Amino acid sequence: MNREVRMNHYTALDMPGIRAGLAKFNEVVASRDYEFIPSLQERLTLAAQFLNRDTRGIIDELRMLEVMVDNTDINAITEQCVSLYASGLTREEQTPVIKRLATFFFEKANRIVSHVAETHIKIVHTISEVEALNLEHYSDPLLAFDAARLEALEQQSSAWLAEEAVLRTDKKVIVDAIAVLQSRTWLDHVTDVLPTPEQIEVLVSAVVVRKADAQLVNVAMQRVTTYLKVIDGGIRLSSLVEARNKITDQLNILSAQLKKNSADARVLKAREAKILNHAALVEARAHWVDNMKLVPEGLGAFSARLRSTSVVSEAVMQQTSDELSELLVFLRQIRF
């Protein structure tokens, strides 16, 4: 069995893919990503336990089979028969020895076939347990509800952002107007009540104030009426300050609302992503099942090939040795 043996009758398992799939389930258990659907988290946790336990169980069964096959002395019997056939002894002299060796050969081969059959049954049962695990999330109504909530949050945030933009524009106009009204040029013309638009036009015509500043003050006084009730038909400098402060308060409230909306939206999007990522877990389980089914498939084919042997000959013995060597190659590539 020291010669190079190729695995012609078996399909190799994707062990890295199996390990990656188990890692996904173990991560779900550690992170408890699906706690928002308690029944799903519970079923995924159970699935992780089954997958880890059953993977180890299958590999342990295969290790025991590997040890049994590796320790058989069928090769030694084969070598004895080959030597006997080449010894030059007469057929009458060879026959009794060949019969004894054939008896040993069949006994050992049958024990291996029997053990392979037992292992085959156990692994098929184990795979069926994992395949039967219910991994459905049953959360389509929740996804639809979350999608509606997310759309409502995004629409509300868009409206608030538009409102925020207006408030910031108005605040800038008012703040800039306050700065203009407190400048030396305007102080001589600003009493408790600000000049009316008509009075401001007179100041512009007399080149007392700049036209751009006058337009800014007029716009600011118009903005003030949006936020304050103007009494006695006059707007005071303090009215601009009060309007500015009121806008600041509204901006602070909007900022808090936008932050809360953003946080709520992140939660909904994360939840949606987790449910969508759930498909990767279903795929990982399917990958595990598909790969593990290659084991009983290979063992079953091995048993069928050995059972078809009814007469011992040098060729049959060599073929059986080759089958055992190839089986060992298959078993040894299944490592966790």
ChimeraX attribute file (.defattr): number of C-alpha atoms within 10 A of each C-alpha:
attribute: neighborCount
match mode: 1-to-1
recipient: residues
	/A:1	12
	/A:2	5
	/A:3	6
	/A:4	8
	/A:5	14
	/A:6	13
	/A:7	14
	/A:8	10
	/A:9	13
	/A:10	19
	/A:11	13
	/A:12	16
	/A:13	20
	/A:14	15
	/A:15	16
	/A:16	11
	/A:17	14
	/A:18	20
	/A:19	16
	/A:20	13
	/A:21	23
	/A:22	22
	/A:23	15
	/A:24	16
	/A:25	23
	/A:26	19
	/A:27	14
	/A:28	19
	/A:29	20
	/A:30	10
	/A:31	9
	/A:32	15
	/A:33	16
	/A:34	20
	/A:35	13
	/A:36	10
	/A:37	15
	/A:38	11
	/A:39	13
	/A:40	20
	/A:41	19
	/A:42	16
	/A:43	16
	/A:44	26
	/A:45	20
	/A:46	16
	/A:47	24
	/A:48	23
	/A:49	16
	/A:50	16
	/A:51	24
	/A:52	15
	/A:53	12
	/A:54	17
	/A:55	21
	/A:56	14
	/A:57	15
	/A:58	20
	/A:59	17
	/A:60	13
	/A:61	16
	/A:62	23
	/A:63	17
	/A:64	13
	/A:65	20
	/A:66	19
	/A:67	11
	/A:68	14
	/A:69	22
	/A:70	15
	/A:71	10
	/A:72	15
	/A:73	14
	/A:74	23
	/A:75	19
	/A:76	12
	/A:77	18
	/A:78	23
	/A:79	15
	/A:80	16
	/A:81	20
	/A:82	16
	/A:83	11
	/A:84	16
	/A:85	16
	/A:86	9
	/A:87	10
	/A:88	10
	/A:89	11
	/A:90	9
	/A:91	10
	/A:92	8
	/A:93	11
	/A:94	15
	/A:95	13
	/A:96	11
	/A:97	14
	/A:98	19
	/A:99	12
	/A:100	10
	/A:101	18
	/A:102	19
	/A:103	13
	/A:104	15
	/A:105	21
	/A:106	17
	/A:107	13
	/A:108	16
	/A:109	23
	/A:110	15
	/A:111	15
	/A:112	19
	/A:113	21
	/A:114	13
	/A:115	17
	/A:116	23
	/A:117	17
	/A:118	13
	/A:119	21
	/A:120	22
	/A:121	14
	/A:122	15
	/A:123	23
	/A:124	16
	/A:125	12
	/A:126	20
	/A:127	20
	/A:128	12
	/A:129	15
	/A:130	18
	/A:131	16
	/A:132	8
	/A:133	14
	/A:134	13
	/A:135	19
	/A:136	12
	/A:137	16
	/A:138	12
	/A:139	13
	/A:140	10
	/A:141	9
	/A:142	14
	/A:143	16
	/A:144	12
	/A:145	13
	/A:146	18
	/A:147	16
	/A:148	12
	/A:149	15
	/A:150	20
	/A:151	13
	/A:152	14
	/A:153	18
	/A:154	16
	/A:155	12
	/A:156	15
	/A:157	19
	/A:158	13
	/A:159	12
	/A:160	17
	/A:161	15
	/A:162	11
	/A:163	15
	/A:164	19
	/A:165	13
	/A:166	12
	/A:167	19
	/A:168	15
	/A:169	13
	/A:170	21
	/A:171	24
	/A:172	14
	/A:173	19
	/A:174	26
	/A:175	17
	/A:176	15
	/A:177	23
	/A:178	19
	/A:179	11
	/A:180	18
	/A:181	20
	/A:182	13
	/A:183	11
	/A:184	9
	/A:185	13
	/A:186	18
	/A:187	11
	/A:188	10
	/A:189	16
	/A:190	14
	/A:191	11
	/A:192	10
	/A:193	14
	/A:194	19
	/A:195	19
	/A:196	15
	/A:197	15
	/A:198	10
	/A:199	12
	/A:200	21
	/A:201	17
	/A:202	13
	/A:203	18
	/A:204	17
	/A:205	12
	/A:206	10
	/A:207	10
	/A:208	13
	/A:209	18
	/A:210	14
	/A:211	15
	/A:212	10
	/A:213	17
	/A:214	20
	/A:215	16
	/A:216	17
	/A:217	25
	/A:218	19
	/A:219	16
	/A:220	22
	/A:221	25
	/A:222	14
	/A:223	20
	/A:224	23
	/A:225	14
	/A:226	11
	/A:227	15
	/A:228	14
	/A:229	11
	/A:230	13
	/A:231	7
	/A:232	6
	/A:233	8
	/A:234	13
	/A:235	21
	/A:236	17
	/A:237	18
	/A:238	13
	/A:239	21
	/A:240	23
	/A:241	16
	/A:242	15
	/A:243	24
	/A:244	24
	/A:245	13
	/A:246	16
	/A:247	20
	/A:248	15
	/A:249	12
	/A:250	15
	/A:251	19
	/A:252	13
	/A:253	12
	/A:254	17
	/A:255	15
	/A:256	12
	/A:257	15
	/A:258	20
	/A:259	13
	/A:260	14
	/A:261	18
	/A:262	16
	/A:263	12
	/A:264	15
	/A:265	20
	/A:266	13
	/A:267	14
	/A:268	18
	/A:269	15
	/A:270	13
	/A:271	19
	/A:272	18
	/A:273	11
	/A:274	14
	/A:275	20
	/A:276	12
	/A:277	11
	/A:278	20
	/A:279	14
	/A:280	15
	/A:281	19
	/A:282	17
	/A:283	12
	/A:284	21
	/A:285	23
	/A:286	15
	/A:287	16
	/A:288	25
	/A:289	19
	/A:290	15
	/A:291	17
	/A:292	22
	/A:293	16
	/A:294	15
	/A:295	24
	/A:296	19
	/A:297	14
	/A:298	19
	/A:299	21
	/A:300	17
	/A:301	14
	/A:302	21
	/A:303	20
	/A:304	12
	/A:305	14
	/A:306	18
	/A:307	12
	/A:308	8
	/A:309	15
	/A:310	9
	/A:311	10
	/A:312	15
	/A:313	16
	/A:314	15
	/A:315	11
	/A:316	15
	/A:317	24
	/A:318	16
	/A:319	16
	/A:320	21
	/A:321	20
	/A:322	16
	/A:323	20
	/A:324	23
	/A:325	22
	/A:326	21
	/A:327	24
	/A:328	21
	/A:329	18
	/A:330	23
	/A:331	21
	/A:332	13
	/A:333	12
	/A:334	17
	/A:335	15
	/A:336	10
